[in-house]
Amino acid sequence: PADVFGLKDRGRIAVGNAADLVVLDPRTVASGPLERRYDLPEGEERLIAKATGIDAVIVNGRQLPAPDAPAAEPLAGRVLPMREAEPA
């Protein structure tokens, strides 16, 4: 996926790359049912699907808190901007 999105320092565990990892159990990883949330600015909605079978998410070498746990400090990483699709 990193190559598809043009992320040069991600997608492989290697010296010099960002330490972004997802620890999962391939036998149990799955997506839960879709849920509507109204937590965007001005009450706008979004759809989410909670994951199962994911043991940890590590961003920039720091483990993120569990999805329902409060974050004790600002989260690592940043939201990447959308990139225009390349012509097929």
Summary of the structure (lengths in Angstrom):
residues: 88
radius of gyration: 15.6
end to end distance: 16.9
largest distance: 44.0
contacts: 134
relative contact order: 0.20
helix: 3%
strand: 31%
